[in-house]
Amino acid sequence: MPPEVPVVSKPAPARIPAIEGLRGVAMTLVFFGHFEALFRGYLPAGGSSARLVEFLAVIGHQGVCFFLVLSGYFVYKSYLDHPSRYAALTVRRIGRLYPPYVAMCCLYVVLCFLSPVHSKIPAGHAGLVYLGLNLLMISSRPLITVAWTIGTLVALYALLPPFWAAVRFERWKPAYRIGLIMVCGALWQYIPKSIPVLDGRVAFVLVGFALYEAVTAGAAFESRGELRGLAILGYGYLLWYAADRGWLSFLHLPKLWDHYTFLAPGIYYACGYVIHNRGRLAALLGQLGLPRLGRISYAYYLCHGLILKSLSMLVLTLRPQTSPSLAIFWFGLPAAYACTLIAGWSWFHVVEVRLAALFIGTPAPLAAVIESLPAARLRQWLPGMPVA
């Protein structure tokens, strides 16, 4: 038996402030989307505030799409740049994502026992099944609302790199890789979305894949085209809002042409400019403390829903939604954001960082098992593919 090779830790690549800043903006958009869903009942129906919030909610509820594009880009890049190291990538990323999620699930379970009235957990054996499905992140009634995103990322890191290794994806011609991306995007439209992890927004991971292929093909994302890219993103949000209002019904768009199709080009361009760290957008995102928000974005993502739900219950106790109150919405917005930031910062330092120190330092033999077994088995069944 060959001797075990110790893992030599390499310095992590320098973080790009603009990318961390974009994550900070994205998490803020997610916060607004969830705050709006819980507190919009306090806005006067038909008023100017309600109409403004309806449009801003379109932007807020899709903030997670930026996370998915960035994750798709970097896992795709990491594999194609270093295909022999995919096992270490898988172990490291899952070790960073999954333990904090389990810890948050445990906190939710404790709170459900302390407040049975608000518990989602069924009684008896059904409760054990429910908890098991939540740990697998495939429950149709997730304990944590954002579990579908985390399940998507875990599947992204756990399933795709071994599959790519099995089919020697790095040897495919770029045209074949792009063709597979397009086929997957089309097929995704037909998959029944019976569980949250199959949310339509998952397809934005493919936008990240396509972005990497464009970069390697020579897409420069020069700063002079930045305004056009942002305009495309803005038009995408406007088209989404118009479609929601029924203003585009006369176009008779195909059923598969869903709202996310409007956003994909703009988010593609915005992420492209930020990843290349060029232009005023990247400069702005690298300032104003946004990179610090991006650093705690995963912890924030896990925590903010619980904090917002608690604040909503508190406000409902003190002031039921019997009459509109602009003050509760607009003054409550920054107060709630501050509370969620404190919770996210605390969870990051107290839970996420410590769990990462425990689970990321995985021994080399485990990485070797992950690297060899799935790929070796798949290669017995998958035919060879055309290579460059």
C-alpha positions in Angstrom: 0.0 0.0 0.0 1.5 3.3 -1.0 2.1 5.7 1.9 -0.4 8.4 2.6 0.5 11.8 1.0 -0.1 14.6 3.4 -2.2 17.5 2.2 -0.1 20.6 1.6 -2.2 23.6 2.1 -1.8 26.2 -0.6 -2.5 29.9 -0.1 -6.0 30.7 -1.2 -6.2 33.0 -4.2 -6.8 36.6 -3.4 -10.4 37.5 -3.3 -11.7 40.1 -5.8 -13.4 42.8 -3.9 -15.9 43.5 -6.7 -17.1 39.8 -6.6 -17.5 39.9 -2.8 -19.3 43.3 -3.2 -21.7 41.7 -5.7 -22.5 39.0 -3.2 -23.2 41.7 -0.7 -25.6 43.4 -3.0 -27.2 40.1 -3.9 -27.8 39.2 -0.3 -29.4 42.6 0.3 -31.7 42.1 -2.6 -32.7 38.7 -1.1 -33.4 40.4 2.2 -35.7 43.0 0.5 -37.6 40.3 -1.3 -38.3 38.4 1.9 -39.0 41.6 3.9 -41.5 42.7 1.2 -43.3 39.3 1.3 -43.8 39.5 5.1 -44.6 43.2 5.5 -46.3 44.4 2.3 -49.7 44.0 4.1 -48.9 47.2 5.9 -48.7 49.2 2.6 -51.9 51.0 1.5 -53.3 49.0 -1.5 -53.0 50.9 -4.8 -50.8 53.6 -3.3 -47.5 54.9 -4.7 -45.5 53.0 -2.1 -47.2 49.7 -3.0 -46.5 50.2 -6.7 -42.9 51.0 -6.1 -42.4 48.1 -3.8 -44.1 45.8 -6.4 -41.4 46.7 -8.9 -38.5 46.6 -6.4 -39.7 43.1 -5.3 -39.1 41.8 -8.8 -35.5 42.8 -8.4 -35.3 41.6 -4.8 -36.8 38.1 -5.3 -34.2 37.4 -8.0 -31.2 38.4 -6.1 -30.3 34.8 -5.6 -29.7 34.5 -9.4 -26.4 36.4 -9.0 -25.2 33.8 -6.4 -26.1 30.9 -8.8 -24.3 32.5 -11.8 -21.1 33.1 -9.7 -21.2 29.6 -8.2 -21.7 28.1 -11.6 -18.9 30.1 -13.1 -16.3 29.3 -10.4 -17.1 25.5 -10.1 -16.9 25.2 -13.9 -13.7 27.2 -14.1 -12.1 25.3 -11.2 -12.8 22.0 -12.8 -11.7 22.9 -16.4 -8.6 24.8 -15.1 -7.5 21.9 -12.8 -9.5 18.7 -13.7 -7.3 16.5 -11.5 -8.1 18.5 -8.4 -11.9 18.3 -8.5 -12.1 16.0 -5.4 -10.4 18.6 -3.2 -12.8 21.2 -4.5 -15.8 19.0 -3.8 -14.6 18.2 -0.2 -13.7 21.8 0.5 -16.9 23.4 -0.7 -19.3 20.9 0.8 -17.4 21.1 4.0 -18.1 24.8 4.0 -21.7 24.7 2.9 -23.3 21.7 4.6 -22.3 21.8 8.3 -23.7 25.3 8.9 -26.9 24.3 7.1 -27.2 21.3 9.5 -26.5 23.5 12.5 -29.3 25.9 11.3 -31.7 23.0 10.9 -30.9 21.9 14.5 -31.7 25.5 15.7 -35.0 25.4 13.8 -35.9 22.0 15.4 -35.2 23.4 18.9 -37.4 26.4 18.2 -40.1 24.2 16.9 -40.1 22.3 20.1 -40.1 25.5 22.1 -43.0 26.9 20.0 -45.2 24.0 18.8 -47.8 26.4 17.4 -45.4 27.6 14.7 -43.7 24.2 14.2 -43.6 22.7 10.7 -42.5 19.3 11.9 -45.3 16.6 11.8 -45.9 14.4 14.8 -44.7 10.8 15.0 -42.7 8.9 12.4 -43.7 11.5 9.8 -41.6 14.0 11.7 -38.5 11.8 11.3 -39.1 11.4 7.6 -39.7 15.2 7.3 -36.4 15.9 9.1 -34.6 13.4 6.9 -35.9 15.0 3.7 -34.8 18.4 5.0 -31.3 17.1 5.8 -31.2 15.9 2.2 -32.7 19.3 1.1 -35.4 17.6 -1.0 -38.5 18.3 1.2 -41.5 19.9 -0.6 -42.1 21.8 2.7 -38.6 22.9 3.6 -37.8 23.7 7.2 -35.6 26.6 6.0 -37.1 28.5 3.1 -33.7 29.0 1.3 -32.8 25.3 1.5 -33.4 24.8 -2.2 -30.5 27.1 -3.0 -28.1 25.3 -0.6 -29.2 22.0 -2.0 -28.5 23.2 -5.5 -25.0 24.3 -4.5 -24.3 21.0 -2.7 -25.4 19.1 -5.8 -23.4 21.3 -8.0 -20.2 20.5 -6.2 -20.9 16.9 -5.4 -22.4 15.6 -8.6 -21.1 17.6 -11.6 -17.3 17.4 -11.1 -17.3 13.6 -10.9 -19.6 13.4 -13.9 -17.3 15.8 -15.8 -14.3 13.6 -14.8 -16.1 10.5 -16.0 -16.7 11.8 -19.5 -13.3 13.7 -19.7 -15.2 16.9 -20.0 -12.0 19.0 -20.2 -11.1 17.2 -23.4 -14.4 18.1 -25.2 -14.3 20.8 -27.9 -15.8 24.1 -26.6 -18.6 23.7 -29.2 -19.6 20.4 -27.7 -19.5 21.8 -24.2 -21.6 24.8 -25.2 -24.0 22.5 -26.9 -24.5 20.4 -23.8 -25.1 23.6 -21.8 -27.8 24.7 -24.2 -29.5 21.2 -24.2 -29.5 21.1 -20.4 -31.1 24.6 -20.3 -33.8 23.5 -22.7 -34.4 20.2 -20.8 -34.6 22.0 -17.5 -37.8 23.7 -18.7 -39.6 20.3 -18.9 -38.6 19.0 -15.5 -41.5 19.0 -13.1 -40.7 21.4 -10.3 -42.3 19.3 -7.6 -39.7 20.0 -4.9 -38.0 23.4 -4.2 -34.5 22.2 -5.2 -35.8 22.0 -8.7 -36.7 25.7 -8.7 -36.5 27.3 -12.2 -33.7 29.7 -11.0 -31.4 26.7 -10.8 -30.8 27.1 -14.5 -28.8 30.3 -13.8 -25.9 27.9 -12.9 -25.8 27.2 -16.6 -25.4 31.0 -17.3 -22.2 30.8 -15.2 -21.0 27.9 -17.3 -21.7 29.8 -20.5 -19.9 32.9 -19.0 -16.7 30.9 -18.5 -16.9 29.5 -22.1 -17.3 33.1 -23.4 -14.3 34.3 -21.4 -12.1 31.5 -22.7 -13.3 32.2 -26.2 -12.1 35.8 -25.9 -15.0 37.9 -24.5 -13.2 40.8 -23.0 -16.0 42.7 -21.2 -14.4 46.0 -21.9 -15.5 48.9 -19.6 -16.9 50.9 -22.5 -19.7 48.3 -22.9 -20.6 48.3 -19.3 -23.5 50.7 -19.6 -25.1 48.6 -22.3 -24.8 45.5 -20.1 -26.5 47.3 -17.2 -29.2 48.6 -19.6 -29.9 45.0 -20.7 -30.2 44.0 -17.0 -32.6 46.9 -16.4 -34.7 46.0 -19.4 -34.9 42.5 -18.2 -36.4 43.6 -14.9 -38.9 45.9 -16.7 -39.9 43.0 -19.0 -40.4 40.8 -16.0 -42.6 43.4 -14.3 -44.6 44.0 -17.5 -45.2 40.3 -17.9 -46.4 40.1 -14.3 -48.9 42.8 -15.0 -50.1 41.1 -18.2 -48.9 43.8 -20.4 -47.0 41.4 -22.8 -49.9 39.0 -23.3 -50.4 40.3 -26.9 -47.0 38.9 -27.8 -48.2 35.3 -27.2 -44.8 34.2 -26.1 -44.1 30.5 -26.0 -44.8 28.8 -22.7 -41.1 27.9 -22.2 -40.2 31.6 -22.5 -40.5 32.2 -18.8 -39.6 35.3 -16.8 -36.0 34.1 -16.1 -35.3 34.3 -19.9 -35.7 38.0 -19.6 -33.1 38.3 -16.8 -30.4 35.8 -18.0 -28.7 38.2 -20.6 -28.4 41.1 -18.1 -27.2 39.0 -15.2 -24.7 37.4 -17.6 -23.2 40.8 -18.6 -23.3 42.2 -15.0 -21.4 39.2 -13.6 -19.0 39.2 -16.6 -17.9 42.8 -15.9 -17.6 42.1 -12.1 -15.6 38.9 -12.6 -13.2 40.8 -14.8 -13.0 43.6 -12.2 -13.4 46.3 -14.9 -15.4 49.4 -15.1 -17.2 51.7 -12.7 -19.5 48.9 -11.5 -16.6 46.8 -10.3 -15.0 49.8 -8.7 -18.2 50.7 -6.9 -18.9 47.1 -5.7 -15.3 47.0 -4.3 -16.1 49.9 -2.0 -18.7 51.1 0.5 -18.1 48.1 2.7 -19.9 45.8 0.3 -17.0 43.2 0.2 -17.4 42.7 4.0 -21.1 42.0 3.4 -20.2 39.5 0.7 -17.9 37.7 3.0 -20.7 36.8 5.4 -23.3 36.3 2.7 -23.8 32.6 3.2 -24.2 33.0 7.0 -26.6 35.9 6.3 -28.5 33.8 3.8 -29.1 31.1 6.4 -30.1 33.5 9.2 -32.1 36.3 7.7 -35.3 34.3 7.2 -35.5 33.3 10.8 -34.9 36.9 12.0 -37.5 38.3 9.6 -40.1 35.8 10.6 -39.5 36.6 14.3 -39.8 40.3 13.7 -42.9 39.8 11.7 -44.5 37.8 14.5 -43.5 40.5 17.0 -45.0 43.3 14.9 -48.2 41.3 14.3 -48.5 40.9 18.1 -48.0 44.6 18.7 -49.9 45.9 15.6 -52.1 43.5 13.6 -52.5 44.2 9.9 -55.9 45.7 10.5 -54.9 49.1 8.9 -52.1 50.2 6.7 -49.0 51.8 8.2 -46.3 53.2 6.0 -44.2 53.9 9.1 -44.1 50.2 10.0 -42.9 49.2 6.5 -40.4 52.0 5.7 -39.0 52.5 9.2 -39.1 48.8 9.8 -37.0 48.1 6.6 -33.7 49.5 7.9 -34.3 48.2 11.4 -34.9 44.7 10.2 -31.9 44.9 7.9 -29.7 45.9 10.8 -31.1 43.0 12.9 -30.4 40.5 10.1 -26.9 41.9 9.6 -26.1 41.4 13.3 -27.4 37.8 13.1 -25.5 37.0 10.0 -22.3 38.4 11.3 -22.7 36.5 14.5 -23.5 33.2 12.7 -20.5 33.7 10.5 -18.0 34.1 13.3 -19.5 31.8 15.9 -20.7 28.9 13.7 -19.6 29.0 10.1 -15.9 29.8 10.6 -15.5 27.3 13.4 -17.3 24.5 11.5 -15.2 25.2 8.4 -12.1 24.8 10.5 -13.4 21.4 11.6 -14.6 20.0 8.3 -12.6 21.5 5.5 -9.3 19.9 6.6 -10.3 16.6 5.1 -7.6 13.9 4.9 -6.2 13.0 1.5 -7.6 9.4 1.4 -11.2 10.7 1.4 -10.5 13.1 -1.5 -8.9 10.2 -3.3 -12.1 8.1 -2.8 -14.3 10.9 -4.1 -12.0 11.4 -7.1 -11.7 7.7 -8.2 -14.9 5.8 -7.5 -17.7 7.7 -9.2 -15.6 8.5 -12.3 -14.4 4.9 -12.6 -17.9 3.5 -12.4 -19.4 6.0 -14.8 -16.7 5.5 -17.4 -17.8 1.8 -17.7 -21.2 3.0 -19.0 -20.5 6.2 -20.8 -19.1 6.2 -24.3 -16.1 8.3 -25.3 -16.8 11.8 -26.4 -15.2 13.8 -29.2 -12.2 15.8 -28.0 -10.2 18.7 -29.4 
